[in-house]
Amino acid sequence: MANVFISHRSSDTAEAERLAQAVQAAGHKVWFDDWELNIGDSIVGRMNEGLEGAAYLVLCYSSSGVDSPWMSREWLSALARQMSGPGVKVLPVVLTGGKPPAILADIKYADLVKNWTHGVAELLRAIK
């Protein structure tokens, strides 16, 4: 069982939650903002806790882009940890469309738009 952080745009919450449920159903512990943030919580503090404990960050590509301030902080911090040694691994998925930022263009991704079932199966194979 791995700890998995789902990074997504708020406009893609429904699709991202569907993905989070699939990853959780496969036996992994999932950090998903709607499940973890409560009224009165520090958003930054709770996100930091989720990122610190994550072995994987699933970066959901969106037709709205991946450059929202919160989302950028999540995946950029994960990428920095990945590049500095053992830590979190970034696993990109095309959730609703869009393309990767230039720095991630060479990383293979799962395409959930083209084929949801196959894309989720590929993602789950990558999570060990």
MMTF fields as JSON, N, C-alpha, C and O atoms, coordinates in Angstrom:
{
  "mmtfVersion": "1.0.0",
  "mmtfProducer": "UNKNOWN",
  "numBonds": 511,
  "numAtoms": 512,
  "numGroups": 128,
  "numChains": 1,
  "numModels": 1,
  "chainsPerModel": [1],
  "groupsPerChain": [128],
  "chainIdList": ["A"],
  "bondAtomList": [4, 2, 8, 6, 12, 10, 16, 14, 20, 18, 24, 22, 28, 26, 32, 30, 36, 34, 40, 38, 44, 42, 48, 46, 52, 50, 56, 54, 60, 58, 64, 62, 68, 66, 72, 70, 76, 74, 80, 78, 84, 82, 88, 86, 92, 90, 96, 94, 100, 98, 104, 102, 108, 106, 112, 110, 116, 114, 120, 118, 124, 122, 128, 126, 132, 130, 136, 134, 140, 138, 144, 142, 148, 146, 152, 150, 156, 154, 160, 158, 164, 162, 168, 166, 172, 170, 176, 174, 180, 178, 184, 182, 188, 186, 192, 190, 196, 194, 200, 198, 204, 202, 208, 206, 212, 210, 216, 214, 220, 218, 224, 222, 228, 226, 232, 230, 236, 234, 240, 238, 244, 242, 248, 246, 252, 250, 256, 254, 260, 258, 264, 262, 268, 266, 272, 270, 276, 274, 280, 278, 284, 282, 288, 286, 292, 290, 296, 294, 300, 298, 304, 302, 308, 306, 312, 310, 316, 314, 320, 318, 324, 322, 328, 326, 332, 330, 336, 334, 340, 338, 344, 342, 348, 346, 352, 350, 356, 354, 360, 358, 364, 362, 368, 366, 372, 370, 376, 374, 380, 378, 384, 382, 388, 386, 392, 390, 396, 394, 400, 398, 404, 402, 408, 406, 412, 410, 416, 414, 420, 418, 424, 422, 428, 426, 432, 430, 436, 434, 440, 438, 444, 442, 448, 446, 452, 450, 456, 454, 460, 458, 464, 462, 468, 466, 472, 470, 476, 474, 480, 478, 484, 482, 488, 486, 492, 490, 496, 494, 500, 498, 504, 502, 508, 506],
  "bondOrderList": [1, 1, 1, 1, 1, 1, 1, 1, 1, 1, 1, 1, 1, 1, 1, 1, 1, 1, 1, 1, 1, 1, 1, 1, 1, 1, 1, 1, 1, 1, 1, 1, 1, 1, 1, 1, 1, 1, 1, 1, 1, 1, 1, 1, 1, 1, 1, 1, 1, 1, 1, 1, 1, 1, 1, 1, 1, 1, 1, 1, 1, 1, 1, 1, 1, 1, 1, 1, 1, 1, 1, 1, 1, 1, 1, 1, 1, 1, 1, 1, 1, 1, 1, 1, 1, 1, 1, 1, 1, 1, 1, 1, 1, 1, 1, 1, 1, 1, 1, 1, 1, 1, 1, 1, 1, 1, 1, 1, 1, 1, 1, 1, 1, 1, 1, 1, 1, 1, 1, 1, 1, 1, 1, 1, 1, 1, 1],
  "groupList": [{"groupName": "MET", "atomNameList": ["N", "CA", "C", "O"], "elementList": ["N", "C", "C", "O"], "formalChargeList": [0, 0, 0, 0], "bondAtomList": [1, 0, 2, 1, 3, 2], "bondOrderList": [1, 1, 2], "singleLetterCode": "M", "chemCompType": "L-PEPTIDE LINKING"}, {"groupName": "ALA", "atomNameList": ["N", "CA", "C", "O"], "elementList": ["N", "C", "C", "O"], "formalChargeList": [0, 0, 0, 0], "bondAtomList": [1, 0, 2, 1, 3, 2], "bondOrderList": [1, 1, 2], "singleLetterCode": "A", "chemCompType": "L-PEPTIDE LINKING"}, {"groupName": "ASN", "atomNameList": ["N", "CA", "C", "O"], "elementList": ["N", "C", "C", "O"], "formalChargeList": [0, 0, 0, 0], "bondAtomList": [1, 0, 2, 1, 3, 2], "bondOrderList": [1, 1, 2], "singleLetterCode": "N", "chemCompType": "L-PEPTIDE LINKING"}, {"groupName": "VAL", "atomNameList": ["N", "CA", "C", "O"], "elementList": ["N", "C", "C", "O"], "formalChargeList": [0, 0, 0, 0], "bondAtomList": [1, 0, 2, 1, 3, 2], "bondOrderList": [1, 1, 2], "singleLetterCode": "V", "chemCompType": "L-PEPTIDE LINKING"}, {"groupName": "PHE", "atomNameList": ["N", "CA", "C", "O"], "elementList": ["N", "C", "C", "O"], "formalChargeList": [0, 0, 0, 0], "bondAtomList": [1, 0, 2, 1, 3, 2], "bondOrderList": [1, 1, 2], "singleLetterCode": "F", "chemCompType": "L-PEPTIDE LINKING"}, {"groupName": "ILE", "atomNameList": ["N", "CA", "C", "O"], "elementList": ["N", "C", "C", "O"], "formalChargeList": [0, 0, 0, 0], "bondAtomList": [1, 0, 2, 1, 3, 2], "bondOrderList": [1, 1, 2], "singleLetterCode": "I", "chemCompType": "L-PEPTIDE LINKING"}, {"groupName": "SER", "atomNameList": ["N", "CA", "C", "O"], "elementList": ["N", "C", "C", "O"], "formalChargeList": [0, 0, 0, 0], "bondAtomList": [1, 0, 2, 1, 3, 2], "bondOrderList": [1, 1, 2], "singleLetterCode": "S", "chemCompType": "L-PEPTIDE LINKING"}, {"groupName": "HIS", "atomNameList": ["N", "CA", "C", "O"], "elementList": ["N", "C", "C", "O"], "formalChargeList": [0, 0, 0, 0], "bondAtomList": [1, 0, 2, 1, 3, 2], "bondOrderList": [1, 1, 2], "singleLetterCode": "H", "chemCompType": "L-PEPTIDE LINKING"}, {"groupName": "ARG", "atomNameList": ["N", "CA", "C", "O"], "elementList": ["N", "C", "C", "O"], "formalChargeList": [0, 0, 0, 0], "bondAtomList": [1, 0, 2, 1, 3, 2], "bondOrderList": [1, 1, 2], "singleLetterCode": "R", "chemCompType": "L-PEPTIDE LINKING"}, {"groupName": "ASP", "atomNameList": ["N", "CA", "C", "O"], "elementList": ["N", "C", "C", "O"], "formalChargeList": [0, 0, 0, 0], "bondAtomList": [1, 0, 2, 1, 3, 2], "bondOrderList": [1, 1, 2], "singleLetterCode": "D", "chemCompType": "L-PEPTIDE LINKING"}, {"groupName": "THR", "atomNameList": ["N", "CA", "C", "O"], "elementList": ["N", "C", "C", "O"], "formalChargeList": [0, 0, 0, 0], "bondAtomList": [1, 0, 2, 1, 3, 2], "bondOrderList": [1, 1, 2], "singleLetterCode": "T", "chemCompType": "L-PEPTIDE LINKING"}, {"groupName": "GLU", "atomNameList": ["N", "CA", "C", "O"], "elementList": ["N", "C", "C", "O"], "formalChargeList": [0, 0, 0, 0], "bondAtomList": [1, 0, 2, 1, 3, 2], "bondOrderList": [1, 1, 2], "singleLetterCode": "E", "chemCompType": "L-PEPTIDE LINKING"}, {"groupName": "LEU", "atomNameList": ["N", "CA", "C", "O"], "elementList": ["N", "C", "C", "O"], "formalChargeList": [0, 0, 0, 0], "bondAtomList": [1, 0, 2, 1, 3, 2], "bondOrderList": [1, 1, 2], "singleLetterCode": "L", "chemCompType": "L-PEPTIDE LINKING"}, {"groupName": "GLN", "atomNameList": ["N", "CA", "C", "O"], "elementList": ["N", "C", "C", "O"], "formalChargeList": [0, 0, 0, 0], "bondAtomList": [1, 0, 2, 1, 3, 2], "bondOrderList": [1, 1, 2], "singleLetterCode": "Q", "chemCompType": "L-PEPTIDE LINKING"}, {"groupName": "GLY", "atomNameList": ["N", "CA", "C", "O"], "elementList": ["N", "C", "C", "O"], "formalChargeList": [0, 0, 0, 0], "bondAtomList": [1, 0, 2, 1, 3, 2], "bondOrderList": [1, 1, 2], "singleLetterCode": "G", "chemCompType": "PEPTIDE LINKING"}, {"groupName": "LYS", "atomNameList": ["N", "CA", "C", "O"], "elementList": ["N", "C", "C", "O"], "formalChargeList": [0, 0, 0, 0], "bondAtomList": [1, 0, 2, 1, 3, 2], "bondOrderList": [1, 1, 2], "singleLetterCode": "K", "chemCompType": "L-PEPTIDE LINKING"}, {"groupName": "TRP", "atomNameList": ["N", "CA", "C", "O"], "elementList": ["N", "C", "C", "O"], "formalChargeList": [0, 0, 0, 0], "bondAtomList": [1, 0, 2, 1, 3, 2], "bondOrderList": [1, 1, 2], "singleLetterCode": "W", "chemCompType": "L-PEPTIDE LINKING"}, {"groupName": "TYR", "atomNameList": ["N", "CA", "C", "O"], "elementList": ["N", "C", "C", "O"], "formalChargeList": [0, 0, 0, 0], "bondAtomList": [1, 0, 2, 1, 3, 2], "bondOrderList": [1, 1, 2], "singleLetterCode": "Y", "chemCompType": "L-PEPTIDE LINKING"}, {"groupName": "CYS", "atomNameList": ["N", "CA", "C", "O"], "elementList": ["N", "C", "C", "O"], "formalChargeList": [0, 0, 0, 0], "bondAtomList": [1, 0, 2, 1, 3, 2], "bondOrderList": [1, 1, 2], "singleLetterCode": "C", "chemCompType": "L-PEPTIDE LINKING"}, {"groupName": "PRO", "atomNameList": ["N", "CA", "C", "O"], "elementList": ["N", "C", "C", "O"], "formalChargeList": [0, 0, 0, 0], "bondAtomList": [1, 0, 2, 1, 3, 2], "bondOrderList": [1, 1, 2], "singleLetterCode": "P", "chemCompType": "L-PEPTIDE LINKING"}],
  "groupTypeList": [0, 1, 2, 3, 4, 5, 6, 7, 8, 6, 6, 9, 10, 1, 11, 1, 11, 8, 12, 1, 13, 1, 3, 13, 1, 1, 14, 7, 15, 3, 16, 4, 9, 9, 16, 11, 12, 2, 5, 14, 9, 6, 5, 3, 14, 8, 0, 2, 11, 14, 12, 11, 14, 1, 1, 17, 12, 3, 12, 18, 17, 6, 6, 6, 14, 3, 9, 6, 19, 16, 0, 6, 8, 11, 16, 12, 6, 1, 12, 1, 8, 13, 0, 6, 14, 19, 14, 3, 15, 3, 12, 19, 3, 3, 12, 10, 14, 14, 15, 19, 19, 1, 5, 12, 1, 9, 5, 15, 17, 1, 9, 12, 3, 15, 2, 16, 10, 7, 14, 3, 1, 11, 12, 12, 8, 1, 5, 15],
  "groupIdList": [1, 2, 3, 4, 5, 6, 7, 8, 9, 10, 11, 12, 13, 14, 15, 16, 17, 18, 19, 20, 21, 22, 23, 24, 25, 26, 27, 28, 29, 30, 31, 32, 33, 34, 35, 36, 37, 38, 39, 40, 41, 42, 43, 44, 45, 46, 47, 48, 49, 50, 51, 52, 53, 54, 55, 56, 57, 58, 59, 60, 61, 62, 63, 64, 65, 66, 67, 68, 69, 70, 71, 72, 73, 74, 75, 76, 77, 78, 79, 80, 81, 82, 83, 84, 85, 86, 87, 88, 89, 90, 91, 92, 93, 94, 95, 96, 97, 98, 99, 100, 101, 102, 103, 104, 105, 106, 107, 108, 109, 110, 111, 112, 113, 114, 115, 116, 117, 118, 119, 120, 121, 122, 123, 124, 125, 126, 127, 128],
  "secStructList": [7, 7, 3, 3, 3, 3, 3, 7, 7, 4, 4, 4, 2, 2, 2, 2, 2, 2, 2, 2, 2, 2, 2, 2, 2, 6, 6, 7, 3, 3, 3, 7, 2, 2, 2, 2, 7, 7, 6, 6, 7, 7, 2, 2, 2, 2, 2, 2, 2, 2, 2, 2, 6, 7, 1, 3, 3, 3, 3, 3, 3, 7, 6, 6, 7, 1, 7, 7, 2, 2, 2, 2, 2, 2, 2, 2, 2, 2, 2, 2, 2, 2, 2, 6, 1, 1, 1, 7, 3, 3, 3, 3, 3, 3, 1, 1, 1, 7, 7, 7, 7, 4, 4, 4, 6, 6, 1, 7, 7, 3, 3, 6, 6, 6, 7, 2, 2, 2, 2, 2, 2, 2, 2, 2, 2, 2, 7, 7],
  "xCoordList": [0.843, 0.0, 0.887, 1.796, 0.621, 1.407, 0.564, -0.665, 1.249, 0.592, 0.614, 1.678, -0.57, -0.719, -1.419, -2.482, -0.822, -1.373, -1.935, -1.222, -3.204, -3.844, -3.827, -4.441, -3.125, -3.039, -3.904, -3.71, -4.858, -5.813, -6.31, -6.175, -6.883, -7.529, -8.918, -9.544, -9.394, -10.725, -11.814, -12.858, -11.594, -12.6, -12.726, -13.684, -11.763, -11.771, -12.042, -11.702, -12.648, -12.828, -13.593, -13.192, -14.668, -15.47, -14.647, -14.672, -13.918, -13.104, -11.944, -11.603, -11.345, -10.231, -10.693, -9.968, -11.89, -12.398, -12.683, -12.449, -13.181, -13.394, -12.059, -11.998, -11.001, -9.678, -9.189, -8.661, -9.365, -8.952, -9.659, -9.045, -10.929, -11.68, -11.132, -11.064, -10.739, -10.175, -8.836, -8.564, -8.004, -6.705, -6.907, -6.218, -7.839, -8.142, -8.707, -8.352, -9.574, -10.166, -9.103, -9.302, -7.974, -6.877, -6.021, -5.044, -6.386, -5.709, -4.7, -3.985, -4.621, -3.651, -4.285, -5.496, -3.453, -3.915, -3.84, -2.779, -4.95, -5.035, -5.24, -6.086, -4.445, -4.67, -5.362, -4.776, -6.616, -7.426, -8.008, -8.64, -7.812, -8.126, -9.542, -9.727, -10.536, -11.916, -12.134, -13.036, -11.324, -11.443, -10.65, -10.969, -9.622, -8.674, -8.798, -8.407, -9.329, -9.408, -10.751, -11.806, -10.7, -11.905, -11.945, -10.923, -13.118, -13.272, -12.325, -12.277, -11.584, -10.654, -9.241, -8.324, -9.039, -7.701, -6.856, -7.369, -5.572, -4.623, -4.449, -3.984, -4.814, -4.698, -3.24, -2.935, -2.347, -0.928, -0.401, 0.331, -0.762, -0.297, -0.761, 0.024, -2.032, -2.577, -1.991, -1.707, -1.806, -1.183, 0.249, 0.687, 0.967, 2.34, 2.391, 3.253, 1.473, 1.416, 1.175, 1.823, 0.245, -0.054, 1.119, 1.396, 1.805, 2.956, 4.138, 4.847, 4.358, 5.475, 5.317, 6.305, 4.086, 3.861, 3.656, 3.496, 3.658, 3.333, 4.555, 5.646, 4.344, 5.356, 5.147, 6.082, 3.901, 3.544, 2.658, 1.807, 2.873, 1.982, 1.399, 2.126, 0.088, -0.589, -0.954, -1.786, -0.316, -0.527, -1.555, -1.297, -2.725, -3.842, -3.796, -4.059, -3.454, -3.483, -4.923, -5.801, -5.146, -6.49, -6.59, -5.613, -7.768, -7.998, -7.874, -7.738, -7.921, -7.735, -6.274, -5.95, -5.39, -3.962, -3.56, -4.4, -2.269, -1.747, -0.997, -0.163, -1.303, -0.525, -1.29, -0.964, -2.303, -2.956, -1.959, -1.089, -2.059, -1.073, -0.942, 0.176, -2.051, -1.972, -1.388, -0.496, -1.894, -1.438, 0.054, 0.794, 0.487, 1.905, 2.781, 3.828, 2.367, 3.144, 3.252, 4.309, 2.154, 2.148, 3.129, 4.014, 2.972, 3.811, 5.242, 6.156, 5.465, 6.839, 7.611, 8.792, 6.96, 7.649, 7.932, 8.984, 6.993, 7.209, 8.345, 9.173, 8.39, 9.458, 10.816, 11.794, 10.885, 12.146, 12.6, 13.787, 11.677, 12.027, 12.487, 13.444, 11.815, 12.179, 13.593, 14.371, 13.917, 15.21, 16.354, 17.512, 16.05, 17.103, 17.402, 18.223, 16.768, 17.046, 15.762, 14.723, 15.843, 14.633, 13.55, 13.818, 12.385, 11.268, 10.043, 9.846, 9.233, 7.981, 8.25, 9.168, 7.442, 7.539, 6.309, 5.184, 6.521, 5.43, 4.897, 5.647, 3.575, 2.907, 1.838, 0.764, 2.113, 1.148, 0.019, 0.223, -1.172, -2.321, -3.045, -3.15, -3.543, -4.396, -5.803, -6.43, -6.293, -7.584, -8.729, -9.722, -8.578, -9.637, -9.082, -9.822, -7.8, -7.169, -5.937, -5.412, -5.478, -4.313, -3.016, -3.008, -1.923, -0.609, 0.314, 0.037, 1.414, 2.32, 3.096, 3.296, 3.531, 4.456, 5.765, 6.064, 6.538, 7.752, 8.689, 9.286, 8.824, 9.77, 9.345, 10.17, 8.075, 7.577, 7.236, 6.674, 7.566, 7.154, 7.71, 7.112, 8.833, 9.429, 8.936, 9.346, 8.075, 7.613, 6.343, 5.383, 6.351, 5.188, 4.015, 4.188, 2.83, 1.63, 0.549, 0.602, -0.419, -1.601, -2.681, -2.918, -3.331, -4.363, -5.748, -6.211, -6.396, -7.723, -8.827, -9.96, -8.519, -9.514, -9.75, -10.892, -8.676, -8.77, -9.418, -10.295, -8.977, -9.509, -9.339, -8.256, -10.415, -10.362, -9.834, -8.906, -10.413, -10.057, -8.592, -7.886, -8.134, -6.742, -5.803, -4.773, -6.155, -5.323, -5.181, -4.088, -6.286, -6.232, -5.391, -4.614, -5.539, -4.741, -3.249, -2.437, -2.883, -1.478, -0.975, 0.134, -1.792, -1.417, -1.199, -0.203, -2.115, -2.006, -0.779, -0.197, -0.377, 0.843, 2.076, 3.06, 2.022, 3.157, 3.274, 4.35, 2.171, 2.153, 2.484, 1.735, 3.59, 4.046, 3.859, 4.187],
  "yCoordList": [-1.182, 0.0, 1.243, 1.364, 2.156, 3.385, 4.592, 4.554, 5.661, 6.939, 7.743, 7.983, 8.159, 8.822, 10.165, 10.235, 11.218, 12.574, 12.882, 12.754, 13.286, 13.626, 15.148, 15.863, 15.642, 17.074, 17.381, 16.803, 18.292, 18.59, 20.024, 20.657, 20.522, 21.844, 21.691, 20.639, 22.718, 22.643, 22.444, 21.867, 22.906, 22.705, 21.243, 20.872, 20.41, 18.984, 18.095, 16.912, 18.654, 17.908, 16.6, 15.579, 16.603, 15.376, 14.259, 13.127, 14.565, 13.553, 13.111, 11.929, 14.064, 13.747, 12.87, 11.97, 13.127, 12.297, 10.874, 9.905, 10.756, 9.423, 8.669, 7.482, 9.353, 8.743, 8.383, 7.292, 9.296, 9.043, 7.806, 7.0, 7.661, 6.494, 5.207, 4.184, 5.243, 4.059, 3.675, 2.493, 4.663, 4.39, 3.849, 2.917, 4.428, 3.957, 2.536, 1.713, 2.244, 0.904, -0.155, -1.334, 0.263, -0.66, -0.899, -1.647, -0.263, -0.522, 0.523, 0.319, 1.632, 2.665, 3.739, 3.957, 4.404, 5.522, 6.777, 7.101, 7.479, 8.621, 9.906, 9.977, 10.932, 12.283, 13.043, 13.299, 13.399, 14.149, 15.324, 15.134, 16.524, 17.727, 17.748, 18.099, 17.383, 17.411, 16.437, 16.636, 15.394, 14.415, 14.814, 14.388, 15.626, 15.903, 17.273, 17.448, 18.249, 19.616, 19.867, 19.649, 20.324, 20.644, 22.134, 22.817, 22.622, 24.016, 24.298, 23.543, 25.381, 25.772, 25.251, 25.689, 24.318, 23.793, 24.817, 25.64, 24.757, 25.513, 24.751, 23.611, 25.365, 24.695, 24.348, 23.226, 25.297, 25.059, 23.967, 23.08, 24.026, 23.023, 21.622, 20.674, 21.487, 20.162, 19.647, 18.456, 20.541, 20.126, 19.665, 18.663, 20.38, 20.006, 18.627, 17.815, 18.358, 17.036, 15.947, 14.9, 16.207, 15.24, 15.001, 13.863, 16.066, 15.935, 15.264, 14.474, 15.568, 14.956, 13.445, 12.712, 12.976, 11.548, 10.794, 9.573, 11.5, 10.862, 10.203, 10.773, 9.001, 8.325, 8.679, 8.63, 9.037, 9.373, 10.61, 10.788, 11.47, 12.583, 12.357, 12.357, 12.167, 12.012, 13.409, 14.089, 13.828, 15.161, 15.05, 14.458, 15.624, 15.524, 16.662, 17.816, 16.321, 17.317, 17.665, 16.802, 18.937, 19.46, 20.264, 20.861, 20.273, 21.152, 22.615, 23.498, 22.87, 24.229, 24.515, 25.613, 23.546, 23.716, 23.125, 22.612, 23.197, 22.691, 23.783, 23.5, 25.019, 26.109, 26.955, 28.125, 26.376, 27.125, 27.262, 26.404, 28.305, 28.505, 27.309, 26.898, 26.749, 25.624, 24.391, 23.735, 24.09, 22.905, 23.013, 22.04, 24.171, 24.366, 24.128, 23.488, 24.629, 24.402, 22.917, 22.435, 22.197, 20.763, 20.004, 19.31, 20.136, 19.31, 19.807, 19.003, 21.111, 21.604, 21.154, 20.82, 21.141, 20.67, 19.18, 18.717, 18.418, 16.983, 16.734, 15.85, 17.504, 17.347, 17.667, 16.967, 18.703, 19.057, 17.927, 17.602, 17.324, 16.194, 15.013, 14.331, 14.762, 13.64, 13.829, 12.878, 15.048, 15.31, 15.349, 15.159, 15.591, 15.685, 14.349, 14.295, 13.285, 11.972, 11.201, 11.537, 10.162, 9.365, 10.203, 11.007, 10.009, 10.776, 10.496, 9.372, 11.479, 11.327, 11.197, 11.822, 10.383, 10.228, 10.864, 10.608, 11.698, 12.355, 11.409, 10.927, 11.152, 10.29, 11.115, 11.342, 11.565, 12.387, 11.56, 10.435, 12.146, 11.557, 12.671, 13.797, 12.344, 13.277, 13.012, 12.017, 13.902, 13.712, 14.257, 13.569, 15.498, 16.109, 16.727, 17.364, 16.55, 17.131, 17.907, 17.747, 18.745, 19.57, 18.862, 17.709, 19.576, 19.033, 19.334, 20.21, 18.6, 18.778, 20.084, 20.623, 20.593, 21.712, 21.24, 20.046, 22.142, 21.785, 20.883, 19.963, 21.134, 20.371, 18.903, 18.059, 18.603, 17.226, 16.582, 15.488, 17.241, 16.764, 15.391, 14.683, 14.995, 13.703, 12.55, 11.407, 12.83, 11.794, 11.144, 11.83, 9.815, 9.064, 9.318, 9.432, 9.403, 9.674, 8.649, 7.986, 8.539, 7.714, 8.619, 9.715, 8.165, 8.957, 8.439, 7.424, 9.142, 8.741, 9.259, 8.784, 10.228, 10.753, 9.742, 9.456, 9.214, 8.263, 6.952, 6.422, 6.427, 5.164, 5.13, 4.838, 5.431, 5.529, 4.246, 4.293, 3.113, 1.834, 1.495, 1.123, 1.619, 1.318, 2.303, 1.902, 3.587, 4.595, 4.376, 4.505, 4.045, 3.78, 2.533, 2.504, 1.507, 0.284, 0.595, 0.082, 1.431, 1.836, 2.586, 2.342, 3.493, 4.255, 3.324, 3.443, 2.41, 1.496, 0.591, 0.22, 0.23, -0.561, 0.245, -0.322, 1.554, 2.412, 2.648, 2.975, 2.482, 2.677, 1.335, 0.366, 1.296, 0.023, 0.019, -0.967],
  "zCoordList": [0.0, 0.0, 0.0, 0.821, -0.916, -1.042, -0.652, -0.702, -0.263, -0.01, -1.301, -1.873, -1.761, -3.05, -2.856, -2.239, -3.38, -3.321, -4.702, -5.698, -4.781, -6.043, -6.203, -5.411, -7.227, -7.507, -8.722, -9.792, -8.553, -9.624, -9.504, -8.457, -10.588, -10.563, -9.957, -10.092, -9.3, -8.678, -9.724, -9.419, -10.945, -11.989, -12.406, -13.084, -12.003, -12.343, -11.129, -11.138, -10.097, -8.856, -9.043, -8.486, -9.802, -9.967, -10.592, -10.109, -11.663, -12.327, -11.439, -11.394, -10.737, -9.85, -8.69, -8.265, -8.178, -7.082, -7.574, -6.851, -8.785, -9.369, -9.44, -9.119, -9.856, -9.91, -8.504, -8.289, -7.553, -6.171, -5.613, -4.914, -5.918, -5.454, -6.062, -5.379, -7.335, -7.99, -7.371, -7.159, -7.081, -6.46, -5.043, -4.627, -4.314, -2.956, -2.986, -2.142, -3.94, -4.059, -4.355, -4.061, -4.935, -5.214, -3.971, -4.023, -2.852, -1.588, -1.165, -0.184, -1.874, -1.531, -0.658, -0.701, 0.131, 0.951, 0.093, -0.44, -0.044, -0.949, -0.164, 0.727, -0.51, 0.006, -1.112, -2.164, -0.87, -1.824, -1.069, -0.03, -1.56, -0.79, -0.222, 0.943, -1.011, -0.509, 0.644, 1.458, 0.723, 1.802, 3.037, 4.147, 2.85, 3.931, 4.564, 5.719, 3.847, 4.376, 5.042, 4.445, 6.275, 7.032, 7.339, 7.287, 7.656, 8.051, 9.217, 10.188, 9.108, 10.158, 9.957, 10.652, 9.017, 8.752, 8.02, 7.262, 8.252, 7.446, 6.134, 6.138, 5.021, 3.723, 3.441, 3.035, 3.652, 3.401, 4.331, 3.892, 5.586, 6.557, 6.206, 6.251, 5.856, 5.515, 4.207, 4.082, 3.224, 1.967, 2.217, 1.651, 3.048, 3.369, 4.015, 3.679, 4.938, 5.567, 4.524, 4.54, 3.627, 2.579, 1.652, 1.273, 1.287, 0.391, 1.074, 0.449, 2.349, 3.074, 3.182, 3.128, 3.334, 3.5, 2.204, 2.219, 1.08, -0.196, -0.837, -0.869, -1.338, -2.152, -3.623, -4.423, -3.972, -5.35, -5.359, -4.488, -6.365, -6.622, -8.013, -9.006, -8.075, -9.347, -9.825, -9.225, -10.918, -11.487, -12.592, -13.64, -12.352, -13.294, -14.298, -13.96, -15.554, -16.625, -16.919, -16.943, -17.141, -17.318, -18.596, -19.048, -19.166, -20.315, -19.889, -20.736, -18.59, -18.049, -17.72, -17.267, -17.942, -17.664, -16.324, -15.585, -16.015, -14.741, -13.986, -13.126, -14.316, -13.732, -12.718, -12.519, -12.078, -11.006, -9.855, -9.704, -9.049, -7.977, -7.027, -6.716, -6.566, -5.629, -6.302, -5.762, -7.467, -8.182, -8.515, -8.37, -8.953, -9.283, -8.058, -8.16, -6.918, -5.694, -5.381, -4.973, -5.575, -5.268, -6.155, -5.654, -7.474, -8.338, -8.424, -8.607, -8.296, -8.318, -7.078, -7.175, -5.92, -4.716, -4.815, -4.374, -5.397, -5.583, -6.564, -6.344, -7.642, -8.631, -8.012, -8.274, -7.206, -6.539, -5.624, -5.591, -4.881, -4.018, -4.852, -4.485, -5.976, -6.846, -7.4, -7.462, -7.798, -8.419, -7.403, -7.776, -6.139, -5.128, -4.465, -3.55, -4.896, -4.331, -4.131, -4.7, -3.317, -3.103, -2.443, -1.55, -2.88, -2.355, -3.179, -3.641, -3.368, -4.09, -5.592, -6.123, -6.264, -7.718, -8.348, -7.918, -9.373, -10.074, -11.149, -11.998, -11.098, -12.066, -12.78, -12.223, -14.002, -14.722, -15.332, -15.786, -15.331, -16.022, -16.776, -16.289, -17.972, -18.693, -18.178, -18.544, -17.333, -16.682, -17.532, -17.767, -17.99, -18.805, -20.082, -20.832, -20.335, -21.513, -21.122, -20.02, -22.024, -21.74, -22.077, -22.508, -21.873, -22.14, -20.978, -20.159, -20.914, -19.782, -19.867, -20.955, -18.719, -18.736, -19.371, -19.341, -19.935, -20.67, -19.869, -20.428, -18.578, -17.765, -17.593, -17.245, -17.832, -17.694, -19.034, -19.065, -20.133, -21.455, -21.805, -22.616, -21.22, -21.561, -20.683, -20.884, -19.726, -18.798, -19.345, -19.696, -19.41, -19.883, -18.938, -17.725, -19.517, -18.731, -19.073, -20.109, -18.189, -18.436, -19.021, -18.513, -20.082, -20.742, -20.353, -20.874, -19.44, -18.964, -19.866, -19.788, -20.724, -21.656, -22.775, -23.135, -23.311, -24.413, -23.965, -24.647, -22.798, -22.298, -20.777, -20.27, -20.062, -18.595, -17.954, -17.146, -18.306, -17.673, -17.907, -16.97, -19.134, -19.443, -18.744, -18.203, -18.755, -18.113, -16.616, -16.065, -15.957, -14.512, -14.246, -13.291, -15.077, -14.911, -15.051, -14.281, -16.026, -16.19, -14.959, -14.484, -14.452, -13.257, -12.075, -11.362, -11.87, -10.726, -10.84, -9.82, -12.055, -12.237, -11.826, -11.35, -12.008, -11.664, -10.154, -9.653, -9.444, -7.99, -7.337, -7.463, -6.656, -6.057, -4.57, -3.909]
}
